[in-house]
Amino acid sequence: AGVLHAELEIRPAGPAAGLVPEIGVAAQIRSEEQRREEIMRHIFESLDRWWADYHEAYRSRNVRLFAQTEGSLFLPVTSFLAPLEAGRCLDAPNHALRWATLIGTEPAAQDIGAEPRWHSFPAMWGKGRATVEEKSLLLCSLLLGFSLDAWCCLGADAQGQPHAWVVVRSEGDASRPTAVEIWDVRSGIRFSADDQRYLTGYTSIDTLFNDRRLFVCHTGVVASTSFDLSDASRWLQVPIDPEAADALRLYSAKRGT
């Protein structure tokens, strides 16, 4: 009996003279980190200036433009989503809902004025539990991996408490309530937006986003909300630069346009 210590070093094929020196690798890493910090600073400053014109009108709403990771890294909420392809692990979108629902639930912070702290998916799996918001992010990412038009929604439940769920549109901006489904990881069920459970289970819709776009709902009231995101009278699109958003992603993912 004993302990065996082993060390494995992977080196590229070819002569040692052709390898990038360690100092070169370190310089490249520093350069990428500096570029990321510059992009983060730019997008935060530009969105802060833009949001200053609207903040008062939405002060009491569950509107989130940014969130922080378990490592206190502040990112746009769109960075927390990415299309996840489950392969053979999950055969259908319904299985994704069931799996996300079964993850242990922990309470979220109730301070609506503070930026939320959302754990990354690896940290979530390591803990074995997650908040409803984090489970909704996971479900939305899985549904995006199934090529569904899925959006993470932040709003309030029937008691007026902050809540999160997933919205799936089957006909894009032309989707009527019958073509919009609500996927809720807290209850583990899905139903259409014309179902009575939708009108009685939620009191407001405040923020809607996927991995590319972010919207703030003007009306907020569930009964009068349309899911035509091209309607500027109902939805306020947050001006996130696509290239900057790509540079701030938590997860690498390829997605067709």
MARKE-939288 format. One record per atom (N, C-alpha, C, CB): x, y, z negated; residue in one letter. Coordinates in steps of 0.001 Angstrom, whole numbers, padded with zeros to 6 digits, always signed. Last residue first. Glycine has a CB too. Layout:
BEGIN
XYZA
...
// end
This chain:
BEGIN
-026749+031960+036811T
-027524+033182+036784T
-028900+032982+037372T
-026804+034271+037522T
-025684+029223+034719G
-025986+029826+036013G
-026829+031054+035846G
-026685+028840+036918G
-023185+029056+032286R
-024608+029113+032562R
-024816+029794+033896R
-025370+029849+031439R
-020968+027651+030059K
-021209+028075+031430K
-022706+027990+031699K
-020402+027203+032445K
-019493+028656+027028A
-020604+027984+027714A
-020731+028538+029107A
-021933+028153+026943A
-017981+028875+023935S
-017759+028848+025378S
-018879+028060+026022S
-016374+028235+025729S
-019172+030948+021328Y
-019054+029630+021921Y
-018808+029768+023419Y
-020319+028788+021648Y
-019263+033584+020599L
-018742+032630+019629L
-018414+031294+020280L
-019740+032428+018503L
-018355+036324+022709R
-019123+035112+022451R
-018433+034216+021422R
-019340+034344+023748R
-017264+038660+023587L
-017519+038525+022156L
-018299+037265+021814L
-018267+039730+021653L
-017128+038695+026308A
-015858+038679+025581A
-016045+038441+024091A
-015122+039981+025797A
-019808+038931+026988D
-019098+037683+027290D
-017802+037570+026493D
-018796+037594+028789D
-020270+041580+026225A
-020944+040493+025519A
-020250+039161+025754A
-022399+040403+025953A
-018756+042918+028138A
-018375+043023+026735A
-019006+041897+025922A
-018788+044388+026168A
-020212+042226+030407E
-018814+041817+030300E
-018333+041874+028853E
-017932+042704+031183E
-022779+043392+029850P
-022603+041937+030022P
-021160+041475+029860P
-023099+041521+031384P
-023514+045697+027341D
-022712+045478+028541D
-022422+043984+028708D
-021391+046287+028472D
-026704+046277+026226I
-025472+045532+025948I
-024756+045271+027256I
-025769+044195+025205I
-029085+048184+025404P
-028085+048246+026483P
-026759+047590+026109P
-027835+049688+026868P
-032100+046606+024710V
-030868+047105+024108V
-029763+047064+025166V
-030474+046265+022843V
-035285+047538+025794Q
-034112+046707+026034Q
-032869+047375+025458Q
-033932+046441+027540Q
-038301+047471+024331L
-037139+048350+024438L
-035911+047468+024617L
-036997+049283+023177L
-041578+046806+025439W
-040275+046295+025030W
-039186+047324+025285W
-039955+044995+025764W
-043837+048170+026241R
-043959+047188+025159R
-042614+046731+024608R
-044728+045989+025645R
-043190+049786+028288S
-044100+050345+027288S
-044247+049420+026088S
-045466+050613+027906S
-041699+048294+030025A
-040982+049199+029130A
-041887+049837+028091A
-040302+050275+029929A
-041946+045163+030984D
-042864+046236+030625D
-042207+047136+029579D
-044208+045662+030094D
-040357+043005+031270S
-040102+044109+032199S
-040983+045315+031894S
-040331+043652+033638S
-041277+041060+029628L
-040154+041847+029131L
-039781+042983+030076L
-038956+040954+028910L
-044158+040023+028793D
-043611+040582+030028D
-042498+041542+029624D
-044725+041309+030891D
-045498+039158+026616F
-044162+038630+026820F
-043630+038951+028208F
-044157+037138+026599F
-047225+041425+024475S
-047106+040763+025773S
-045676+040266+025918S
-047491+041728+026948S
-049028+041756+021508T
-047715+041597+022122T
-047817+040848+023441T
-046768+040866+021175T
-051220+042006+019928S
-051133+042905+021076S
-049795+042797+021806S
-051353+044332+020628S
-050950+040176+017857A
-052133+040079+018711A
-052023+040932+019968A
-053361+040484+017935A
-048587+041026+016496V
-048615+039795+017285V
-049763+039788+018290V
-048728+038588+016367V
-047151+044184+016524V
-048329+043405+016138V
-048482+042214+017074V
-049608+044284+016160V
-045000+045382+017940G
-044764+044575+016753G
-045930+043687+016386G
-044441+045454+015607G
-044638+047407+019913T
-045886+047291+019146T
-045694+046526+017854T
-046953+046613+019979T
-041931+047164+020855H
-042512+048453+020472H
-043694+048270+019522H
-042957+049226+021717H
-039318+044997+020115C
-040739+045090+020465C
-041315+046413+019954C
-041532+043887+019875C
-036194+044975+021649V
-036935+045368+020453V
-038379+045582+020875V
-036329+046664+019783V
-034021+042518+023111F
-035134+043444+023191F
-035680+043740+021799F
-036236+042882+024092F
-031233+041377+024910L
-031778+041683+023590L
-032847+042764+023728L
-030653+042139+022612L
-029573+038783+026813R
-030342+040023+026686R
-030981+040133+025304R
-031423+040098+027773R
-028046+036425+026582R
-027655+037472+027520R
-028344+038809+027287R
-027933+037022+028903R
-029029+034475+024966D
-027581+034631+024978D
-027108+035761+025879D
-026939+033352+025409D
-031902+036298+023805N
-031276+035035+024171N
-029770+035272+024217N
-031818+034494+025549N
-034343+037846+021635F
-033054+037798+022341F
-032700+036375+022756F
-031938+038376+021459F
-036322+040154+019989L
-036350+038986+020872L
-035038+038968+021651L
-037596+039019+021845L
-037795+041517+017082T
-036605+041366+017912T
-036705+040078+018723T
-035322+041367+017043T
-040509+041541+016127D
-039658+042728+016086D
-038472+042660+017036D
-039160+042940+014696D
-043777+040782+015647I
-042616+040391+016433I
-041748+041634+016557I
-043024+039813+017852I
-045887+040010+012818S
-045185+040939+013711S
-044065+040244+014462S
-044625+042118+012923S
-047275+037948+011622T
-047861+039288+011592T
-047145+040272+012500T
-047855+039814+010189T
-048278+034563+012072Y
-047258+035592+012194Y
-047936+036965+012215Y
-046396+035374+013473Y
-050448+032861+011863G
-049191+032457+011223G
-048111+033520+011233G
-048667+031243+011885G
-052612+033716+013326T
-052722+033730+011864T
-051401+033432+011153T
-053758+032729+011426T
-051805+033484+015963L
-052349+034764+015509L
-052429+034858+013990L
-053723+034981+016103L
-050999+030797+016017Y
-050052+031858+016342Y
-050534+033196+015781Y
-049855+031956+017866Y
-053279+029387+015479R
-052174+029288+014528R
-051125+030371+014777R
-051527+027904+014610R
-054836+029716+017711Q
-055185+030487+016522Q
-054064+030462+015481Q
-056476+029950+015912Q
-053046+030006+020778D
-053544+029173+019685D
-053814+030047+018458D
-052529+028043+019342D
-051775+031344+022701D
-053220+031607+022605D
-053873+030754+021525D
-053901+031346+023953D
-049211+030471+022686A
-049457+031781+022095A
-050935+032154+022084A
-048678+032831+022841A
-049107+026955+021781S
-049128+028067+022728S
-049507+029366+022038S
-050100+027778+023869S
-046781+025261+019621F
-048135+025536+020088F
-048080+026763+020994F
-049123+025758+018886F
-044977+022949+017631R
-045003+023888+018746R
-046451+024064+019201R
-044100+023393+019922R
-043466+022308+014398I
-044490+022130+015434I
-044334+023194+016507I
-045910+022186+014824I
-041982+022685+012083G
-041661+021551+012948G
-042685+021304+014044G
-041525+020320+012125G
-042082+024742+010315S
-043211+023811+010308S
-042943+022577+011157S
-044463+024506+010801S
-039556+025812+010847R
-040019+025705+009465R
-041175+024713+009353R
-040448+027081+008936R
-039189+025990+013538V
-038418+024955+012828V
-038865+024826+011378V
-036918+025273+012882V
-041448+026402+016084D
-041135+026855+014725D
-040431+025745+013948D
-042421+027297+013985D
-042103+027669+019090W
-041418+026523+018502W
-040903+026963+017131W
-040240+026004+019428W
-044698+028633+021150I
-043990+028962+019916I
-043410+027674+019342I
-044937+029664+018884I
-044975+029287+024635E
-045042+028368+023505E
-044190+028861+022348E
-044596+026974+023925E
-046907+030556+027236V
-045887+030870+026231V
-046068+029934+025041V
-045974+032368+025781V
-049045+030269+028840A
-047764+029820+029392A
-046604+030148+028466A
-047527+030453+030754A
-051143+031443+027565T
-051213+029986+027750T
-049904+029411+028273T
-052342+029631+028707T
-050433+034185+027723P
-050340+033458+026447P
-050378+031942+026594P
-051456+033886+025543P
-048592+034313+030876R
-049720+034670+030029R
-049616+033884+028722R
-051076+034386+030750R
-045668+035232+032447S
-046273+034283+031524S
-047428+034898+030739S
-045227+033756+030568S
-044164+036744+034095A
-045571+036585+034471A
-046325+035670+033513A
-045673+036039+035884A
-041587+036564+033241D
-042326+037766+032874D
-043801+037689+033239D
-041709+038964+033535D
-041757+032994+033140G
-040993+034230+033066G
-041838+035410+032628G
-040367+034525+034393G
-043329+030779+032746E
-043497+031530+033988E
-042805+032884+033931E
-044972+031721+034290E
-042859+029706+030284S
-042800+028793+031426S
-042923+029514+032762S
-043890+027757+031311S
-040988+030656+027479R
-041896+031093+028544R
-041750+030150+029733R
-041603+032571+028967R
-040729+030137+024099V
-040382+029569+025399V
-041431+029993+026415V
-040275+028018+025326V
-039371+031314+021105V
-040411+031508+022115V
-039900+030934+023431V
-040792+033027+022268V
-038751+030363+017782V
-038309+030366+019177V
-039521+030493+020087V
-037504+029080+019512V
-038380+032299+014731W
-038895+031167+015497W
-038411+031303+016932W
-040456+031097+015433W
-038187+033645+011463A
-037591+033450+012783A
-038210+032232+013434A
-036055+033295+012687A
-039096+036245+009131H
-039164+034880+009637H
-038517+034834+011020H
-040640+034375+009694H
-039798+038194+006261P
-038968+037966+007449P
-038965+036492+007854P
-037531+038439+007193P
-043288+038289+005284Q
-041890+038040+004966Q
-041085+037794+006240Q
-041763+036844+004012Q
-046003+038473+005621G
-045218+039671+005854G
-043751+039527+005523G
-045777+040780+005075G
-047341+036151+005511Q
-047218+036881+004244Q
-046405+038172+004391Q
-046572+035987+003190Q
-047062+035140+008056A
-048400+035565+007632A
-048378+036356+006331A
-049298+034359+007474A
-043803+036543+008943D
-044802+035486+008889D
-046136+036035+008377D
-044316+034332+007994D
-042105+038645+011297A
-042638+038410+009949A
-043713+037343+010007A
-043205+039717+009335A
-039175+038278+013243G
-040383+039026+012930G
-040802+038758+011502G
-041515+038666+013896G
-037278+037286+015971L
-037248+037711+014578L
-038471+038576+014317L
-035933+038482+014246L
-036707+034671+018226C
-037593+035757+017823C
-037454+036022+016327C
-039055+035425+018179C
-034897+033589+020983C
-035002+033595+019533C
-035769+034848+019111C
-033590+033545+018863C
-036122+032013+023893W
-035727+033250+023228W
-035869+033081+021718W
-036580+034447+023730W
-035826+030144+026930A
-035992+030197+025473A
-035422+031486+024902A
-035317+028991+024812A
-036587+028696+029441D
-036532+030146+029239D
-036830+030415+027764D
-037554+030907+030181D
-034524+025757+029671L
-035790+026412+029389L
-035559+027912+029185L
-036466+025785+028144L
-032330+024078+030025S
-032688+025016+031106S
-034083+025621+030919S
-032621+024304+032457S
-031440+022784+027849F
-032409+022046+028664F
-032953+022911+029804F
-033565+021543+027789F
-030000+024814+026709G
-029264+023716+027329G
-030146+022808+028155G
-028570+022912+026281G
-032061+026227+025588L
-031359+026829+026722L
-030548+025765+027455L
-030440+027981+026250L
-032535+024433+023530L
-033555+024587+024569L
-032975+025284+025795L
-034761+025378+024029L
-030203+024831+022029L
-030477+023509+022597L
-031514+023600+023724L
-030971+022546+021497L
-030570+027516+021291S
-029410+027134+022104S
-029613+025775+022759S
-028145+027112+021247S
-032871+027281+019708C
-032902+028089+020924C
-031742+027719+021847C
-032849+029587+020576C
-031872+025709+017599L
-032930+025198+018463L
-032969+025968+019777L
-034287+025282+017757L
-029969+027515+016503L
-029561+026204+017007L
-030601+025646+017972L
-029340+025226+015846L
-031643+029623+015737L
-030552+029859+016690L
-030099+028542+017320L
-029358+030557+015990L
-033200+028278+013861S
-033843+028797+015070S
-032799+029102+016146S
-034662+030067+014745S
-031302+027814+011917K
-031895+026660+012596K
-032615+027086+013873K
-032871+025931+011660K
-030857+030460+011127E
-029766+029692+011723E
-030302+028475+012467E
-028766+029254+010645E
-033395+031112+010073E
-032842+031876+011186E
-031744+031083+011893E
-032292+033223+010691E
-033603+029310+007982V
-034545+029191+009093V
-034028+029956+010305V
-035939+029711+008685V
-030248+028270+007083T
-031447+029072+006903T
-032373+028858+008096T
-031093+030575+006738T
-029040+024907+006504A
-029028+026194+007197A
-030287+026963+006857A
-028906+026004+008724A
-026821+022102+005942R
-028053+022844+005700R
-027917+024213+006358R
-028349+022979+004164R
-024334+021032+006212G
-025470+020118+006230G
-026790+020790+005925G
-025248+019020+005256G
-021863+022242+006363K
-022663+022413+005144K
-023791+021404+005058K
-023233+023817+005081K
-021069+021452+008935G
-020241+021107+007786G
-021003+021217+006482G
-019021+021991+007739G
-023036+022624+010486W
-022974+021162+010421W
-022130+020708+009238W
-022403+020587+011727W
-022343+025295+010030M
-023673+024809+009672M
-023661+023288+009532M
-024712+025244+010726M
-019830+025421+011160A
-019965+025633+009717A
-021309+025121+009216A
-019807+027121+009374A
-020524+024938+013884P
-019647+024008+013164P
-019745+024162+011644P
-018207+024215+013603P
-022287+027253+014314F
-022794+025882+014353F
-021848+024886+013670F
-023026+025461+015794F
-021783+029898+011884S
-021592+029290+013202S
-022058+027844+013153S
-020104+029375+013652S
-024187+031526+009841H
-023070+030604+009990H
-022997+030085+011425H
-023201+029432+008999H
-024994+034842+009536W
-025368+033599+010187W
-024127+032734+010353W
-026045+033867+011555W
-026113+037306+007619R
-024923+036465+007758R
-025373+035121+008315R
-024169+036292+006384R
-027583+040450+008665P
-027654+039047+008243P
-026313+038356+008399P
-028717+038301+009044P
-027032+043643+007242E
-026850+042774+008397E
-026895+041319+007929E
-025504+043087+009129E
-029655+045049+005200A
-028299+044547+005399A
-028231+043684+006649A
-027830+043749+004175A
-032292+045646+004882G
-031420+046724+005319G
-030004+046267+005612G
-031389+047797+004288G
-033591+043493+003868I
-033843+043791+005271I
-032944+044900+005791I
-035289+044172+005468I
-032622+041095+001864D
-032330+042515+002033D
-032462+042882+003503D
-030913+042860+001505D
-032879+038398+001437Q
-034105+039144+001690Q
-033881+040639+001882Q
-035059+038929+000565Q
-031064+035663+002746A
-031047+036917+001989A
-032247+037760+002389A
-029724+037699+002228A
-032793+032493+002890A
-032017+033573+003491A
-032053+034787+002582A
-032554+033929+004895A
-032510+029193+001467P
-033143+030511+001567P
-032206+031541+002174P
-033602+030980+000196P
-032019+026287+003539E
-031644+027100+002395E
-032223+028497+002565E
-030105+027154+002232E
-032960+023064+004610T
-033196+024504+004673T
-032745+025185+003388T
-034677+024795+004931T
-031468+020396+006447G
-031861+020991+005169G
-031952+022507+005250G
-030878+020596+004084G
-032852+019399+009520I
-031692+019950+008821I
-032167+020630+007540I
-030910+020953+009728I
-035251+018839+010761L
-034800+017928+009711L
-033555+018421+008976L
-034526+016574+010302L
-035490+020733+012780T
-036391+020807+011636T
-035879+019975+010458T
-037786+020339+012038T
-033657+019844+014637A
-033406+021113+013963A
-034276+021247+012713A
-033665+022285+014920A
-035004+017450+015429W
-033686+017388+014796W
-033391+018674+014024W
-032594+017142+015854W
-037376+018414+016584R
-037425+017498+015448R
-036105+017492+014692R
-037768+016086+015916R
-036355+019950+018691L
-037164+020573+017643L
-037192+019705+016398L
-038591+020827+018140L
-035095+017942+020162A
-034299+019045+019620A
-035059+019741+018493A
-033940+020058+020733A
-037260+016441+020943H
-036301+015829+020028H
-035418+016901+019385H
-035434+014790+020769H
-038438+018176+022747N
-039149+017838+021505N
-038227+017227+020468N
-040289+016879+021795N
-036584+018140+024897P
-036700+019316+024034P
-037425+019032+022720P
-037416+020415+024770P
-034986+014858+024915A
-035986+015811+025384A
-036031+017010+024443A
-037380+015144+025487A
-032896+013314+023905D
-033432+012996+025220D
-034351+014068+025783D
-034165+011709+025157D
-029912+013849+022469L
-031299+014307+022386L
-031908+014170+023779L
-031391+015798+021859L
-027614+012489+023247C
-027958+012578+021820C
-029414+012973+021616C
-027047+013585+021115C
-026887+012584+025848R
-027724+011451+025444R
-028147+011517+023976R
-026987+010156+025698R
-026757+016101+025953G
-026475+014830+026615G
-027433+013734+026179G
-025050+014402+026338G
-027091+018621+024992A
-026994+017537+024009A
-026685+016190+024633A
-028272+017437+023231A
-025774+021623+025723E
-026256+020412+026374E
-026020+019231+025441E
-025552+020189+027747E
-026581+024814+024855L
-025945+023596+024353L
-026572+022388+025036L
-026084+023487+022805L
-026088+028129+025667P
-026727+026885+026103P
-025931+025672+025639P
-026875+026865+027631P
-025867+030142+022755A
-025196+029626+023947A
-025926+028360+024377A
-023670+029342+023677A
-025846+032758+020329L
-026564+031793+021156L
-025696+031377+022340L
-027906+032383+021646L
-024502+034759+019110F
-024774+033574+018298F
-025562+032510+019059F
-025531+033970+017051F
-024401+036960+020707S
-023192+036134+020632S
-023428+034828+019886S
-022077+036907+019959S
-026706+038375+020297T
-026650+037521+021490T
-025439+036587+021457T
-026608+038382+022757T
-026145+040015+018155V
-026885+038780+017890V
-026870+037837+019084V
-028319+039101+017511V
-022725+041139+018178P
-024118+041282+018630P
-024856+039958+018444P
-024178+041733+020123P
-020851+040679+015102L
-021048+040461+016534L
-022477+040813+016912L
-020730+038998+016922L
-018380+040696+012644F
-019618+041300+013121F
-019704+041180+014634F
-019710+042777+012690F
-017180+038303+010542L
-016956+038870+011872L
-018288+039388+012405L
-016334+037810+012846L
-017173+036906+008151S
-017411+038360+008134S
-017041+039026+009446S
-016628+039005+007009S
-017178+034189+008433G
-015877+034842+008261G
-015956+036354+008298G
-014931+034376+009319G
-019720+033541+009025E
-019256+033182+007682E
-017886+033789+007383E
-019195+031659+007531E
-020642+036523+010924T
-020387+035100+010752T
-019974+034824+009304T
-019292+034616+011740T
-023272+038942+011102Q
-021899+038567+010801Q
-021788+037068+010578Q
-021393+039322+009575Q
-025044+040762+013654A
-025009+039849+012510A
-023552+039506+012267A
-025877+038549+012760A
-026956+043359+015246F
-025712+042689+014901F
-025946+041710+013758F
-024629+043714+014521F
-029563+044079+015548L
-028694+044199+016715L
-027396+043432+016502L
-028394+045672+017013L
-032734+043412+014405R
-031322+043105+014216R
-030588+043258+015543R
-031136+041675+013647R
-035614+044295+012744V
-034827+044512+013957V
-033360+044278+013642V
-035047+045944+014522V
-038105+044070+011230N
-037035+043074+011193N
-036239+043136+012504N
-037616+041640+010964N
-038942+047436+010114R
-039124+046241+010946R
-037904+045324+010854R
-039378+046640+012416R
-038654+049864+008952S
-039240+048801+008129S
-039421+047494+008884S
-040568+049249+007587S
-037521+051444+011052R
-036816+051273+009785R
-037330+050073+008983R
-036945+052534+008954R
-038203+052246+013556Y
-038211+050801+013291Y
-037587+050473+011931Y
-037458+050055+014403Y
-037953+054968+013745A
-039233+054386+014165A
-039338+052914+013797A
-039418+054549+015665A
-035270+055390+013032E
-036342+055820+012132E
-037669+055158+012470E
-036495+057329+012183E
-033798+054436+015299H
-033758+053771+013994H
-034935+054134+013095H
-032474+054113+013291H
-033520+055670+017710Y
-034702+054824+017510Y
-034840+054304+016084Y
-034656+053659+018457Y
-031165+057038+017864D
-032359+057707+018395D
-033639+056938+018085D
-032229+057892+019900D
-029283+055236+016974A
-029586+056381+016113A
-030848+057104+016572A
-028406+057356+016091A
-028734+053501+019003W
-029757+053107+018032W
-030152+054260+017121W
-029265+051940+017194W
-026610+054798+020362W
-027892+054572+021031W
-029004+054315+020012W
-027785+053388+022010W
-024590+054745+018436R
-025064+056032+018956R
-026434+055885+019603R
-024063+056606+019968R
-024355+051968+018146D
-024704+052800+016990D
-025248+054148+017446D
-023480+053003+016077D
-023528+051210+020676L
-024860+050815+020221L
-025297+051605+018989L
-024887+049323+019915L
-020948+052378+020729S
-021941+052762+021728S
-023350+052387+021287S
-021624+052107+023067S
-019675+051125+018538E
-019833+052576+018566E
-020916+053000+019544E
-018517+053244+018929E
-019792+048424+019334F
-020410+048861+018079F
-020659+050366+018099F
-019520+048484+016877F
-018337+048424+021715I
-019755+048063+021760I
-020463+048489+020478I
-019918+046550+021978I
-015770+049274+020790H
-016504+050023+021814H
-017993+049709+021779H
-015944+049715+023199H
-015024+047302+018965R
-015142+048692+018530R
-015985+049502+019519R
-013748+049325+018376R
-014967+045070+020664M
-015885+045106+019526M
-016109+046542+019066M
-015343+044252+018364M
-012892+045810+022384I
-014238+045619+022925I
-015271+045695+021803I
-014344+044264+023664I
-010773+045854+020561E
-011135+047073+021287E
-012547+046978+021851E
-010137+047339+022417E
-010710+043172+019754E
-010992+044220+018774E
-011405+045517+019448E
-009776+044461+017892E
-010012+041964+022196R
-011290+041651+021569R
-011682+042718+020551R
-011229+040282+020897R
-007443+043004+022515R
-008480+043315+023506R
-009862+043062+022921R
-008281+042478+024790R
-006172+041848+020316Q
-006286+043300+020401Q
-007373+043714+021389Q
-004947+043914+020807Q
-006325+039139+021026E
-006981+039607+019802E
-007182+041121+019833E
-006157+039209+018567E
-004749+039117+023329E
-006166+038771+023429E
-006931+039246+022206E
-006338+037262+023601E
-002245+039817+022197S
-002855+040657+023232S
-004349+040393+023363S
-002169+040423+024574S
-001780+037667+020496R
-001946+039018+019937R
-002623+039947+020935R
-000585+039600+019523R
-001523+035644+022429I
-002596+035569+021431I
-002857+036939+020828I
-002242+034559+020321I
+000771+036532+023751Q
-000492+036431+024476Q
-001678+036383+023513Q
-000490+035188+025374Q
+002674+036318+021722A
+002391+037634+022302A
+001064+037622+023051A
+003527+038062+023245A
+002688+033556+021302A
+002264+034445+020214A
+001897+035826+020751A
+003376+034568+019155A
+003736+032743+023762V
+002390+032316+023362V
+001846+033242+022281V
+002405+030851+022857V
+006284+033880+023585G
+005371+034294+024650G
+003930+033927+024339G
+005783+033668+025965G
+007408+032514+021488I
+007214+033955+021336I
+006269+034496+022407I
+008563+034686+021404I
+007583+029951+022565E
+006661+030203+021463E
+006381+031686+021285E
+007213+029628+020179E
+007737+029965+026198P
+008330+029969+024857P
+007295+030337+023801P
+009513+030946+024795P
+006392+027720+028474V
+006260+029069+027923V
+006831+029065+026510V
+004764+029544+027924V
+008673+025599+030280L
+007618+025805+029297L
+007586+027253+028820L
+007807+024865+028110L
+010837+025107+031870G
+009642+025645+032517G
+008503+025922+031558G
+009174+024705+033566G
+012725+023920+030332A
+012994+025292+030775A
+011760+025939+031394A
+014142+025307+031779A
+011859+021325+030035A
+011674+022243+028914A
+011865+023696+029332A
+012641+021899+027792A
+010133+020031+032955P
+011349+020351+032183P
+011077+021385+031106P
+012451+020859+033111P
+006994+018247+032571G
+007959+019104+033252G
+009151+019410+032378G
+007305+020390+033688G
+003836+018407+030826A
+004836+017685+031621A
+005775+018677+032294A
+004154+016782+032681A
+003402+019912+027581P
+003108+019782+029010P
+004215+019021+029718P
+002921+021163+029654P
+003017+018113+024529R
+003790+019046+025342R
+003438+018841+026817R
+005319+018854+025105R
+001871+017584+021377I
+001513+017440+022790I
+002236+018517+023576I
-000035+017534+023004I
+002862+015825+018604E
+003069+017064+019346E
+002773+016809+020817E
+004518+017600+019156E
+001944+014528+015550L
+001845+014353+016997L
+001971+015714+017660L
+000504+013662+017395L
+002993+012903+012699E
+002881+014193+013362E
+002912+013972+014864E
+004016+015154+012917E
+002024+011095+009792A
+002396+011107+011203A
+002167+012496+011775A
+001592+010051+011998A
+002500+009302+006881H
+002367+010636+007449H
+002843+010601+008902H
+003174+011683+006620H
+001013+006904+004986L
+001783+007095+006213L
+001484+008484+006754L
+001449+005995+007274L
+001185+005612+001793V
+000662+006689+002627V
+001584+006879+003817V
+000520+008010+001821V
+000400+002283+000599G
+001177+003507+000658G
+000496+004523+001551G
+002587+003226+001155G
+000841-001186+000000A
+000000+000000+000000A
+000881+001243+000000A
-000954+000002-001218A
// end
